[in-house]
Amino acid sequence: MKPTLTTHLLTLTPSAYKSATTHPFLTAAATNSLPRSTILKWLLQDRHYALSYISFIGSLLSKLTIPTTSSRLSSLSWKIATTLIFSLDNIKSELELFDKTLIEEFGWSSEDEVGVEPITRAYQDLFAGAGAGKAGLLEGMVVLWASERCYFDAWGFAKASAESTGEGVMTKVFIPNWTSEGFKQFVDTLEELVDGIAKEEGVEVGGEIWGRSEVVWRQVLWLEERFWPDV
């Protein structure tokens, strides 16, 4: 039996995946040993990432053709739309969490302009490319799933490395946020949708679209590893 697309991708580049999800930043986060300046740098860039996520999700929604009959409720397109709409609501809550943490923990002003680091810009460019008209829905959904799956596994690694919840903002706020059961269910749903699209579109193992999915998977891993600040 041929592997599903997501199963194949998860086993495609184990070394790169490990590097992206077990970065030293995560170990330091788990032990509350990150300098405040490093946390602030990461948080501000993750906020830029989250803001670009909104237009990316919008571009994926625009690629959908929703059935007009009552059967739409059981259609793959409707399930994708429902999940993408949920992700927008979720990122809104996440941005509120970022702003609250920045203000309370770092005295940050929401009027402050923050530059976009080159690696963050590269991630934004990946979102823009995967959401562009010439890119298929599957490519964009692979990028979305890959980035969320990496994040879930990365913070799961941090949680496993944590000695206790502690009082630091990383163990108190961010590790619980990205290791929650709700986030796991979201990532699992994205995986099911990616495999559902591949099946519905008849994507062939080793074919052009399969190969394109491998390319964007590798791009996400490369970006994820480098998005973590050096420690």
Residue pairs with C-beta under 8 A, 6 or more apart in sequence:
2 205
3 11
3 205
4 195
4 198
5 142
5 194
5 195
5 198
5 203
5 210
5 213
6 145
6 191
6 194
6 195
8 205
8 210
9 142
9 146
9 213
9 214
9 217
10 17
10 149
12 214
12 217
12 218
13 217
13 218
13 221
16 218
16 221
16 222
16 225
17 150
17 153
17 221
19 221
19 225
20 150
20 154
20 221
20 224
20 225
21 150
21 153
21 154
21 157
21 224
22 154
22 157
23 154
23 225
23 228
24 228
24 230
24 231
25 34
25 38
25 42
25 228
25 229
25 230
25 231
26 154
26 155
26 157
26 158
26 161
26 228
27 158
27 161
28 34
28 38
28 231
29 158
29 170
29 171
29 174
29 175
30 158
30 159
30 160
30 161
30 162
30 163
30 170
30 171
30 175
31 161
31 162
31 163
32 166
32 167
32 168
32 170
32 171
34 168
34 170
34 231
36 106
38 229
38 231
39 169
39 170
40 102
40 106
40 108
41 229
42 228
42 229
43 98
43 101
43 102
43 106
44 102
44 114
45 116
45 117
45 119
45 120
45 227
46 98
47 95
47 98
47 99
47 102
47 114
48 114
48 116
48 120
48 124
49 120
49 123
49 124
49 227
50 91
50 94
50 95
50 98
51 95
52 123
52 124
52 127
53 87
53 91
53 127
54 88
54 91
55 127
55 131
56 127
56 128
56 130
56 131
56 140
56 144
57 84
57 87
57 88
57 91
57 144
58 88
58 131
59 131
59 132
59 140
60 80
60 84
60 131
60 137
60 140
60 141
60 144
61 81
61 84
61 85
63 136
63 137
63 140
64 77
64 80
64 81
64 137
65 77
66 72
66 75
66 77
66 78
66 81
67 75
67 77
67 78
72 78
76 193
76 196
76 197
76 200
79 193
79 196
80 137
80 141
80 193
80 197
83 186
83 189
83 190
83 193
86 186
87 144
87 186
90 186
94 177
97 173
97 177
99 110
101 169
101 173
102 108
102 110
103 109
103 110
105 169
116 124
119 223
119 226
119 227
120 227
122 223
123 223
123 227
126 143
126 216
126 219
126 220
126 223
127 143
129 135
130 139
130 140
130 142
130 143
130 216
131 140
136 201
136 209
137 197
138 194
138 197
138 198
138 201
138 203
138 209
138 213
139 209
139 212
139 213
139 216
141 190
141 193
141 194
141 197
142 194
142 213
142 216
142 217
143 216
143 219
143 220
144 190
145 187
145 190
145 191
145 193
145 194
146 216
146 217
146 220
146 221
147 220
147 224
148 186
148 187
148 190
149 187
149 190
149 191
150 220
150 221
150 224
151 178
151 224
152 178
152 179
152 183
152 184
152 187
154 178
154 224
155 174
155 175
155 177
155 178
155 179
156 179
158 170
158 175
158 179
159 175
159 179
162 171
162 175
164 171
165 171
165 172
165 176
166 172
177 183
197 203
198 209
198 213
201 209
203 209
203 210
203 213
204 210
